């Protein structure tokens, strides 16, 4: 015959003991009340509490220790200013700077948390091309001349090329004392060049090639690709413009203009 279980009504939800009730538990315990008697007394008041919970309140818990707050307003301001002055400054660098300036030793997690609260996010660096001041003025004058002349760019092909290298650019990886792997890296990785264009007619075809786009190859690409993109127009009627052109490509542009 199996074990016998008593089936009774569903037990009521246990009530959490607040600070005042906790003090009453300790007073009754000091007066010699047992855990069972204290539980029955609370039950008569409509408070359902377990005996294990009562035992946890027999002794008063010591107050939580809390030292002076380290991340005060002046230190948070110093972290903000240090990050603005050097956006590549690591948490270790901020820790050393705060230690030297204020004599306070902060944890790395506290510094990272403070930076996140200030709105700083660590990510990939964005680069912009470096342009000299006189080049900026020259470009502005050229843009104003184009606006005054009513340039519409309807007869211009904008071309550009990009290089894609089959190379591994990871700079960080996990390693252990007994597990350190040196990853192979080719001295001359395989490279592919992509050449494309855009004009009033929309984006043009892409050309993927290896090596250098010399004069002969450029003429071949131009005769096959550009005429299709310009709906059968003659290449000599199109003014080609590119951000980066090789020397041979630039010579070909001059010859195309002379043919006009």
C-alpha positions, 0 to 999 in steps of 0.5 A: 500500500502506497503512502497516505496523503492528507488532502485539504483546502488550498493554503493561503498565500504567505504574507511578507513580514514588514519591519514592524511585524519583524520587531514584534516577532523578536519581542515575542521570541524574547518573552519565551514564545515558540515558533508554533505559538507565534505562527498561531498568533499571527494566524489569529490576526489573519496573517499567514506566515511560515515557521521558516520565515519567522525563524529568519526574523528572530535576530535583527539583520545588521545594517548594510554597509555603504561607504561614501559614493565615489562617483560624485558629480565632479568625478562624472564630469571629469569622465565626460571631459576626459572622453571628449578630449580623447575618444580613444581613452580606455577604461584603464586610462580613465581609472589612472586619470581619476586616481591621479587627479582626485585620489579615488580608485574606481572600478572598471565596471563603474567607469563603463557604466558611467560612460553608458549613462552619459551616452557614450557608445564604443564602436567602429571609428568613422573617418573623413578625408583630410582636405586642405583649406585652400582646396575647400575654397577652390571646391566652393568656388567651382560649385558656385560656378556650376550653380550660376552656369545652370549645370544639370549633369545630364551628359556626365557619367560618374565612375569610381572603382573599389578594391576588395581583398580576400584578407582576414582583418580580425585583430582580437581573439581568445587564447589561453596559456595552453591554447595559442594559435598563430593564424596564417596571413598572406603577404599578397592577398588576392584582390579583385577590382570593381568598376561602376558608374552612375548617371542621369539614366541611373546606376550602370553595370559593374565590371569585376576585373583583376590587375590594372585597367589599362587603356585597351581594357578601358576602351573595351569596357567603354564600348560594351558597357557605356553604350548600353547604359546610355541607350545607344549614344555615341561614347564621344558625346558623353563627358566622363568624370571619375573620382579616381582615374589612372594615368592611362584613363585620364589620357583617354578622356583627353583624346575622347574630348578632342574627338568631339 
